[in-house]
Amino acid sequence: MDRQKTADYAVYLKAHGYNCAQAVTAALSGETELDTDTLNKLSAGFCAGMGTMEATCGSLIGAGMICGLKTGGLRTLSYTRKLISDFKERCGAVTCSELKQITDGAPLCPCEECVRNAVLSYFSTMYTE
């Protein structure tokens, strides 16, 4: 599956019952040795800014989890810094409360776009173009 199709698939999952973190981890499951069911369980509590609507976007957390699994924990912090920077550039913020802030009648970045951008940021981080 190519990057855009994977991002589109994550958006589809988000629209069909997966939370934001789960949609990202499930769409990127092929990047890991874990099955989707296990990833769904691991990422269940990280939606809506870790369940509080205040903290880091669940989509970003899901992408960070996949970075850790992909790297086996080696140099994961440097990849995560790059992931966060790329996501912030795409979305304008990294916390759920800021991303959902209504400006000009719409949120800064709707959940579906956060999911899409987290997947695209993951690929930009892990596979330099």
C-alpha atoms as an extended CHARMM CRD file, in Angstrom:
* protein
*
       129  EXT
         1         1  MET       CA              0.0000000000        0.0000000000        0.0000000000  PROA      1               0.0000000000
         2         2  ASP       CA              1.4190000000        3.4100000000       -0.8630000000  PROA      2               0.0000000000
         3         3  ARG       CA              1.6400000000        6.3510000000        1.5420000000  PROA      3               0.0000000000
         4         4  GLN       CA             -1.4810000000        8.1580000000        0.3900000000  PROA      4               0.0000000000
         5         5  LYS       CA             -3.5690000000        4.9760000000        0.3450000000  PROA      5               0.0000000000
         6         6  THR       CA             -2.3520000000        4.1230000000        3.8410000000  PROA      6               0.0000000000
         7         7  ALA       CA             -3.2890000000        7.6260000000        5.0300000000  PROA      7               0.0000000000
         8         8  ASP       CA             -6.6990000000        7.3110000000        3.3570000000  PROA      8               0.0000000000
         9         9  TYR       CA             -7.1810000000        3.9170000000        5.0030000000  PROA      9               0.0000000000
        10        10  ALA       CA             -6.4430000000        5.4550000000        8.4210000000  PROA      10              0.0000000000
        11        11  VAL       CA             -9.1070000000        8.1000000000        7.7690000000  PROA      11              0.0000000000
        12        12  TYR       CA            -11.5320000000        5.3440000000        6.7550000000  PROA      12              0.0000000000
        13        13  LEU       CA            -10.8200000000        3.4790000000       10.0080000000  PROA      13              0.0000000000
        14        14  LYS       CA            -11.3480000000        6.6700000000       12.0260000000  PROA      14              0.0000000000
        15        15  ALA       CA            -14.7490000000        7.1240000000       10.3650000000  PROA      15              0.0000000000
        16        16  HSD       CA            -15.6810000000        3.5040000000       11.1300000000  PROA      16              0.0000000000
        17        17  GLY       CA            -15.2370000000        3.1790000000       14.8810000000  PROA      17              0.0000000000
        18        18  TYR       CA            -11.5030000000        3.3620000000       15.5100000000  PROA      18              0.0000000000
        19        19  ASN       CA            -10.2180000000        6.1550000000       17.7200000000  PROA      19              0.0000000000
        20        20  CYS       CA             -7.5000000000        8.4010000000       16.2980000000  PROA      20              0.0000000000
        21        21  ALA       CA             -4.5660000000        6.4970000000       17.8000000000  PROA      21              0.0000000000
        22        22  GLN       CA             -6.0320000000        3.1470000000       16.7860000000  PROA      22              0.0000000000
        23        23  ALA       CA             -6.6960000000        4.3060000000       13.2200000000  PROA      23              0.0000000000
        24        24  VAL       CA             -3.0460000000        5.2720000000       12.8080000000  PROA      24              0.0000000000
        25        25  THR       CA             -1.5940000000        2.1590000000       14.4270000000  PROA      25              0.0000000000
        26        26  ALA       CA             -3.9480000000       -0.1460000000       12.5060000000  PROA      26              0.0000000000
        27        27  ALA       CA             -3.2100000000        1.5330000000        9.1740000000  PROA      27              0.0000000000
        28        28  LEU       CA              0.5280000000        1.2540000000        9.8730000000  PROA      28              0.0000000000
        29        29  SER       CA              0.3660000000       -2.2810000000       11.3080000000  PROA      29              0.0000000000
        30        30  GLY       CA              2.3310000000       -3.6050000000        8.3380000000  PROA      30              0.0000000000
        31        31  GLU       CA              5.3100000000       -1.6280000000        9.6320000000  PROA      31              0.0000000000
        32        32  THR       CA              5.4120000000       -3.8030000000       12.7570000000  PROA      32              0.0000000000
        33        33  GLU       CA              5.4440000000       -7.4240000000       13.8220000000  PROA      33              0.0000000000
        34        34  LEU       CA              2.2830000000       -6.9290000000       15.9050000000  PROA      34              0.0000000000
        35        35  ASP       CA             -1.2060000000       -7.7640000000       14.7430000000  PROA      35              0.0000000000
        36        36  THR       CA             -3.9350000000       -5.1320000000       14.4710000000  PROA      36              0.0000000000
        37        37  ASP       CA             -5.8620000000       -6.4710000000       17.4690000000  PROA      37              0.0000000000
        38        38  THR       CA             -2.8310000000       -6.0580000000       19.7390000000  PROA      38              0.0000000000
        39        39  LEU       CA             -2.1170000000       -2.5890000000       18.3560000000  PROA      39              0.0000000000
        40        40  ASN       CA             -5.7760000000       -1.6000000000       18.9220000000  PROA      40              0.0000000000
        41        41  LYS       CA             -5.5260000000       -2.6660000000       22.5540000000  PROA      41              0.0000000000
        42        42  LEU       CA             -2.2070000000       -0.8490000000       23.0650000000  PROA      42              0.0000000000
        43        43  SER       CA             -3.4890000000        2.3910000000       21.5610000000  PROA      43              0.0000000000
        44        44  ALA       CA             -7.0210000000        2.3340000000       23.0090000000  PROA      44              0.0000000000
        45        45  GLY       CA             -6.3540000000        4.8950000000       25.7570000000  PROA      45              0.0000000000
        46        46  PHE       CA             -4.5530000000        7.4780000000       23.6590000000  PROA      46              0.0000000000
        47        47  CYS       CA             -7.4130000000        9.1140000000       21.7990000000  PROA      47              0.0000000000
        48        48  ALA       CA             -8.6800000000       12.6400000000       22.3820000000  PROA      48              0.0000000000
        49        49  GLY       CA             -5.3790000000       13.8880000000       23.7390000000  PROA      49              0.0000000000
        50        50  MET       CA             -4.8500000000       10.8440000000       25.9700000000  PROA      50              0.0000000000
        51        51  GLY       CA             -8.4880000000       10.8400000000       27.0030000000  PROA      51              0.0000000000
        52        52  THR       CA             -8.4690000000       14.4010000000       28.2910000000  PROA      52              0.0000000000
        53        53  MET       CA             -8.7090000000       16.6070000000       25.1740000000  PROA      53              0.0000000000
        54        54  GLU       CA             -5.7540000000       18.5040000000       26.5990000000  PROA      54              0.0000000000
        55        55  ALA       CA             -2.6000000000       16.5410000000       25.7940000000  PROA      55              0.0000000000
        56        56  THR       CA             -0.7760000000       15.2750000000       22.7130000000  PROA      56              0.0000000000
        57        57  CYS       CA             -2.9440000000       14.2830000000       19.7580000000  PROA      57              0.0000000000
        58        58  GLY       CA             -3.7000000000       10.5580000000       19.7750000000  PROA      58              0.0000000000
        59        59  SER       CA             -2.8790000000       10.3140000000       16.0760000000  PROA      59              0.0000000000
        60        60  LEU       CA              0.6170000000       11.5780000000       16.7770000000  PROA      60              0.0000000000
        61        61  ILE       CA              0.9860000000        9.1980000000       19.7170000000  PROA      61              0.0000000000
        62        62  GLY       CA             -0.0560000000        6.2910000000       17.4860000000  PROA      62              0.0000000000
        63        63  ALA       CA              2.5330000000        7.2370000000       14.8710000000  PROA      63              0.0000000000
        64        64  GLY       CA              5.1550000000        7.5380000000       17.6240000000  PROA      64              0.0000000000
        65        65  MET       CA              4.2900000000        4.0570000000       18.8680000000  PROA      65              0.0000000000
        66        66  ILE       CA              4.8620000000        2.6650000000       15.3880000000  PROA      66              0.0000000000
        67        67  CYS       CA              8.2030000000        4.5190000000       15.1830000000  PROA      67              0.0000000000
        68        68  GLY       CA              9.2820000000        2.7690000000       18.3650000000  PROA      68              0.0000000000
        69        69  LEU       CA              8.2110000000       -0.6110000000       17.0810000000  PROA      69              0.0000000000
        70        70  LYS       CA              9.8230000000       -0.0430000000       13.6820000000  PROA      70              0.0000000000
        71        71  THR       CA             13.1580000000        1.0270000000       15.1800000000  PROA      71              0.0000000000
        72        72  GLY       CA             13.1650000000       -1.5440000000       17.9570000000  PROA      72              0.0000000000
        73        73  GLY       CA             13.6570000000        1.3580000000       20.3340000000  PROA      73              0.0000000000
        74        74  LEU       CA             16.9630000000        2.4100000000       18.7640000000  PROA      74              0.0000000000
        75        75  ARG       CA             17.2450000000        6.1450000000       18.0590000000  PROA      75              0.0000000000
        76        76  THR       CA             13.4780000000        6.3720000000       18.5360000000  PROA      76              0.0000000000
        77        77  LEU       CA             13.7080000000        9.7550000000       20.2810000000  PROA      77              0.0000000000
        78        78  SER       CA             15.3740000000       11.3760000000       17.2720000000  PROA      78              0.0000000000
        79        79  TYR       CA             12.7360000000        9.9000000000       14.9720000000  PROA      79              0.0000000000
        80        80  THR       CA              9.9860000000       11.0390000000       17.3260000000  PROA      80              0.0000000000
        81        81  ARG       CA             11.3420000000       14.6050000000       17.3650000000  PROA      81              0.0000000000
        82        82  LYS       CA             11.2760000000       14.6370000000       13.5710000000  PROA      82              0.0000000000
        83        83  LEU       CA              7.7820000000       13.1030000000       13.5670000000  PROA      83              0.0000000000
        84        84  ILE       CA              6.4840000000       15.7990000000       15.9330000000  PROA      84              0.0000000000
        85        85  SER       CA              8.0550000000       18.5760000000       13.8710000000  PROA      85              0.0000000000
        86        86  ASP       CA              6.6010000000       17.2510000000       10.6150000000  PROA      86              0.0000000000
        87        87  PHE       CA              3.1480000000       16.7540000000       12.1590000000  PROA      87              0.0000000000
        88        88  LYS       CA              3.1540000000       20.2660000000       13.6410000000  PROA      88              0.0000000000
        89        89  GLU       CA              4.0970000000       21.7260000000       10.2590000000  PROA      89              0.0000000000
        90        90  ARG       CA              1.2050000000       19.8750000000        8.6030000000  PROA      90              0.0000000000
        91        91  CYS       CA             -1.4120000000       20.4760000000       11.3080000000  PROA      91              0.0000000000
        92        92  GLY       CA             -0.3700000000       23.7050000000       13.0350000000  PROA      92              0.0000000000
        93        93  ALA       CA             -0.1950000000       22.2190000000       16.5480000000  PROA      93              0.0000000000
        94        94  VAL       CA              0.3510000000       18.9410000000       18.4100000000  PROA      94              0.0000000000
        95        95  THR       CA             -2.0930000000       19.0570000000       21.3230000000  PROA      95              0.0000000000
        96        96  CYS       CA             -5.6680000000       17.9880000000       20.9180000000  PROA      96              0.0000000000
        97        97  SER       CA             -6.9650000000       21.1350000000       22.6100000000  PROA      97              0.0000000000
        98        98  GLU       CA             -5.1080000000       23.3820000000       20.1340000000  PROA      98              0.0000000000
        99        99  LEU       CA             -5.9930000000       21.2440000000       17.0980000000  PROA      99              0.0000000000
       100       100  LYS       CA             -9.6960000000       21.3310000000       17.9930000000  PROA      100             0.0000000000
       101       101  GLN       CA             -9.7400000000       25.0630000000       18.7130000000  PROA      101             0.0000000000
       102       102  ILE       CA            -12.3620000000       26.6800000000       16.4900000000  PROA      102             0.0000000000
       103       103  THR       CA            -10.9590000000       29.3740000000       14.2340000000  PROA      103             0.0000000000
       104       104  ASP       CA            -12.9780000000       30.9340000000       11.4320000000  PROA      104             0.0000000000
       105       105  GLY       CA            -15.8280000000       28.4840000000       12.1210000000  PROA      105             0.0000000000
       106       106  ALA       CA            -13.7560000000       25.2930000000       11.8860000000  PROA      106             0.0000000000
       107       107  PRO       CA            -11.1660000000       23.4870000000       13.9840000000  PROA      107             0.0000000000
       108       108  LEU       CA             -7.5160000000       24.1800000000       13.2460000000  PROA      108             0.0000000000
       109       109  CYS       CA             -7.1670000000       20.5590000000       12.1010000000  PROA      109             0.0000000000
       110       110  PRO       CA            -10.1280000000       18.1220000000       12.1740000000  PROA      110             0.0000000000
       111       111  CYS       CA             -9.5240000000       14.6380000000       13.5910000000  PROA      111             0.0000000000
       112       112  GLU       CA             -9.6090000000       13.0070000000       10.1720000000  PROA      112             0.0000000000
       113       113  GLU       CA             -6.8650000000       15.3110000000        8.9160000000  PROA      113             0.0000000000
       114       114  CYS       CA             -4.7990000000       14.7010000000       12.0540000000  PROA      114             0.0000000000
       115       115  VAL       CA             -5.0360000000       10.9590000000       11.3560000000  PROA      115             0.0000000000
       116       116  ARG       CA             -4.0680000000       11.4740000000        7.7120000000  PROA      116             0.0000000000
       117       117  ASN       CA             -1.1960000000       13.7910000000        8.6200000000  PROA      117             0.0000000000
       118       118  ALA       CA              0.1340000000       11.4740000000       11.3430000000  PROA      118             0.0000000000
       119       119  VAL       CA              0.4730000000        8.6650000000        8.7920000000  PROA      119             0.0000000000
       120       120  LEU       CA              2.0830000000       10.9500000000        6.2340000000  PROA      120             0.0000000000
       121       121  SER       CA              4.4210000000       12.3660000000        8.8930000000  PROA      121             0.0000000000
       122       122  TYR       CA              5.3810000000        8.8360000000        9.8890000000  PROA      122             0.0000000000
       123       123  PHE       CA              6.3920000000        8.0150000000        6.3240000000  PROA      123             0.0000000000
       124       124  SER       CA              8.2590000000       11.3130000000        5.9460000000  PROA      124             0.0000000000
       125       125  THR       CA             10.1180000000       10.5670000000        9.1630000000  PROA      125             0.0000000000
       126       126  MET       CA             10.9900000000        6.9340000000        8.5550000000  PROA      126             0.0000000000
       127       127  TYR       CA             11.5500000000        7.0480000000        4.8130000000  PROA      127             0.0000000000
       128       128  THR       CA             13.2820000000       10.2220000000        3.7000000000  PROA      128             0.0000000000
       129       129  GLU       CA             12.4440000000       11.1680000000        0.1690000000  PROA      129             0.0000000000
